[in-house]
Amino acid sequence: MRKLLIPLALFLVLTAFLFVGLYRDPREVPSPLIDKPAPAFSAQSLQDPARSIKREDLLGKVWVLNVWASWCVACREEHPLLVEWNKDNKVLLIGLDYKDQRADGLGWLQRFGNPYTDSLFDPDGRIGLDYGVYGVPETFIIDKTGTVRMKHIGPLTPEALNEKIEPLLRKLNG
């Protein structure tokens, strides 16, 4: 009888975990970076390779880091929304051109529009790795102290912008 209780208990625990997982949003993957300092970086600007951008340059400002790539199909879905959202440069929107070729990234921005205040060039993906990126697009909200406050996985949607990101930006800039 006891031999049957252990497998039954394991089965019930596994079933409970699977059941809870059915009701979770796959875009809401908790990041270990939330409420922790954003990883330090120093990267060339995509547009101007002679210019370097560091995390320290952004301290004192609320900013949005959007990870994208010219080869990313989902980024094509998201990009027109970013262009429209930041057409007046109301947001400090920093792009991270992830595991891409410089010419391809520049061509992408020229063809589809450039919503970014600036873009970091991350050809080998090291910055993305430090931020825990495992797919593009991903978007991070970073506060004035350099602390990560939110991570959005996948293409941004009007709902995500209106219901989550813009209210958080207003609060952080308040």
C-alpha positions as CSV (number, residue, x, y, z in Angstrom):
1,M,0.0,0.0,0.0
2,R,2.8,2.4,0.9
3,K,4.6,1.7,-2.4
4,L,1.5,3.1,-4.2
5,L,1.3,6.3,-2.2
6,I,4.6,7.8,-3.3
7,P,3.9,7.5,-7.0
8,L,0.4,8.8,-6.5
9,A,1.7,11.8,-4.5
10,L,4.3,12.6,-7.2
11,F,1.6,12.3,-9.9
12,L,-0.7,14.7,-8.0
13,V,2.0,17.3,-7.4
14,L,3.0,17.1,-11.1
15,T,-0.6,17.4,-12.1
16,A,-1.1,20.5,-9.9
17,F,2.0,22.2,-11.4
18,L,0.7,21.5,-14.9
19,F,-2.8,22.7,-14.1
20,V,-1.4,26.0,-12.6
21,G,0.7,26.5,-15.8
22,L,-2.4,26.4,-18.0
23,Y,-3.5,29.7,-16.5
24,R,-0.3,31.6,-16.8
25,D,0.6,34.0,-19.5
26,P,3.7,32.8,-21.4
27,R,4.7,36.4,-22.0
28,E,4.9,37.0,-18.2
29,V,8.1,35.1,-17.6
30,P,9.6,36.3,-14.4
31,S,13.0,37.8,-14.9
32,P,15.6,37.5,-12.1
33,L,16.6,41.1,-13.1
34,I,13.3,42.7,-11.9
35,D,14.1,45.2,-9.1
36,K,17.9,44.6,-9.6
37,P,20.4,46.9,-11.3
38,A,20.5,46.6,-15.1
39,P,23.6,44.8,-16.2
40,A,26.5,47.2,-17.1
41,F,27.4,47.5,-20.8
42,S,29.5,49.5,-23.1
43,A,28.7,49.2,-26.8
44,Q,29.1,50.9,-30.1
45,S,26.2,52.9,-31.4
46,L,24.7,51.1,-34.4
47,Q,24.5,54.3,-36.3
48,D,27.9,55.7,-35.3
49,P,30.6,53.0,-34.6
50,A,33.0,55.7,-33.3
51,R,30.6,56.5,-30.4
52,S,30.2,54.3,-27.4
53,I,27.2,54.1,-25.2
54,K,27.3,52.8,-21.6
55,R,24.7,52.1,-19.0
56,E,26.1,54.9,-16.9
57,D,25.3,57.4,-19.6
58,L,21.6,56.6,-19.0
59,L,21.5,56.9,-15.2
60,G,19.2,59.6,-14.1
61,K,16.7,58.9,-16.9
62,V,13.9,56.4,-17.3
63,W,14.5,54.4,-20.4
64,V,13.2,51.6,-22.5
65,L,15.5,48.9,-23.9
66,N,14.0,47.1,-26.9
67,V,15.9,44.1,-28.2
68,W,15.5,43.5,-31.9
69,A,17.2,42.2,-35.0
70,S,16.8,42.5,-38.7
71,W,16.4,38.7,-39.1
72,C,13.6,38.6,-36.5
73,V,10.2,37.9,-38.0
74,A,8.3,38.9,-34.8
75,C,10.2,42.2,-34.8
76,R,8.5,43.1,-38.1
77,E,5.2,42.8,-36.3
78,E,6.2,45.0,-33.5
79,H,8.2,47.6,-35.4
80,P,5.4,49.8,-36.8
81,L,3.9,50.1,-33.4
82,L,7.3,51.3,-32.0
83,V,7.6,53.8,-34.8
84,E,4.1,55.2,-34.2
85,W,4.6,55.1,-30.3
86,N,7.8,57.1,-30.3
87,K,7.3,59.3,-33.4
88,D,7.7,62.4,-31.2
89,N,10.7,61.0,-29.3
90,K,8.7,61.3,-26.0
91,V,10.4,58.1,-24.7
92,L,14.1,57.4,-24.3
93,L,13.9,54.3,-26.4
94,I,17.2,52.5,-26.8
95,G,17.4,49.6,-29.3
96,L,19.7,46.7,-28.9
97,D,20.5,45.2,-32.4
98,Y,21.0,41.6,-31.2
99,K,23.2,39.1,-33.0
100,D,23.0,41.0,-36.3
101,Q,25.2,42.5,-39.0
102,R,25.6,46.2,-38.8
103,A,24.7,46.8,-42.5
104,D,21.5,44.6,-42.0
105,G,20.5,46.6,-38.9
106,L,21.0,49.9,-40.5
107,G,19.2,48.8,-43.6
108,W,16.2,47.6,-41.5
109,L,16.0,51.0,-39.8
110,Q,16.2,52.9,-43.1
111,R,13.6,50.7,-44.6
112,F,11.0,50.5,-41.8
113,G,11.8,53.7,-39.8
114,N,13.8,54.4,-36.7
115,P,11.9,54.8,-33.5
116,Y,15.0,54.6,-31.4
117,T,16.8,57.5,-29.6
118,D,19.8,55.3,-30.3
119,S,20.7,51.7,-30.9
120,L,23.4,49.6,-29.4
121,F,25.2,47.1,-31.6
122,D,25.5,43.7,-30.0
123,P,26.8,41.4,-32.8
124,D,27.8,38.5,-30.6
125,G,24.8,38.8,-28.2
126,R,26.8,39.4,-25.1
127,I,24.7,42.3,-23.9
128,G,21.6,40.3,-24.6
129,L,22.9,37.4,-22.7
130,D,23.6,39.6,-19.7
131,Y,20.0,40.8,-19.8
132,G,18.7,37.2,-20.0
133,V,17.4,37.5,-23.6
134,Y,16.5,34.2,-25.1
135,G,14.5,35.4,-28.0
136,V,13.7,38.7,-29.8
137,P,11.9,40.9,-29.4
138,E,12.1,41.6,-25.7
139,T,11.6,44.9,-23.9
140,F,12.9,46.2,-20.6
141,I,11.8,49.2,-18.6
142,I,14.7,50.7,-16.5
143,D,14.3,53.5,-14.0
144,K,16.4,56.5,-13.1
145,T,18.6,54.5,-10.7
146,G,19.4,51.9,-13.4
147,T,17.1,49.3,-11.9
148,V,15.1,47.0,-14.2
149,R,11.4,47.4,-13.4
150,M,9.7,45.3,-16.1
151,K,10.4,42.8,-18.8
152,H,8.1,42.1,-21.7
153,I,8.7,39.1,-23.8
154,G,7.6,39.0,-27.4
155,P,6.2,41.7,-29.7
156,L,4.7,44.7,-28.0
157,T,1.0,45.2,-28.5
158,P,-1.1,48.3,-28.1
159,E,-2.6,46.7,-25.0
160,A,0.8,46.1,-23.5
161,L,1.8,49.7,-24.2
162,N,-1.4,51.3,-22.9
163,E,-2.1,49.1,-19.9
164,K,1.4,48.2,-18.6
165,I,4.3,50.2,-20.1
166,E,2.9,53.7,-20.3
167,P,1.4,53.7,-16.8
168,L,4.8,52.4,-15.5
169,L,6.7,55.0,-17.4
170,R,4.4,57.8,-16.0
171,K,4.9,56.4,-12.5
172,L,8.7,56.2,-12.8
173,N,8.9,59.7,-14.4
174,G,6.5,61.2,-11.9
